[in-house]
């Protein structure tokens, strides 16, 4: 069970990461990256961000690129949140495939 503080910090990180990815993906045509969920550990040291990537065929390549640049993303997040958070958590990114799963279930039910 997450505390109120964890939820507030997770929402703050989610909002800022969404803004950062929106600015980065404007340069790449036909690619959309959105942050669906951020879960933060109880000691506030690790934040797991689940990303929804469109088109899903490029998701593996994009998530590897994002994980390779996680330190620079954390640094930029730190400059954005320096007045709100004392310690910026380590970031880990994962693919959120829940929309693909929902679409697959929907197709199976229509048959």
Secondary structure, DSSP 8 states (H G I E B T S, - for coil): ---HHHHHHHHHHHHHHHHHHHHHHTSSTT-EEEEEEEEE-TTSSEEEEEEEEESGGGHHHHHHHHHHTHHHHHHHHHHHSTTT-SS--EEEEEE--HHHHHHHHHHHHH-
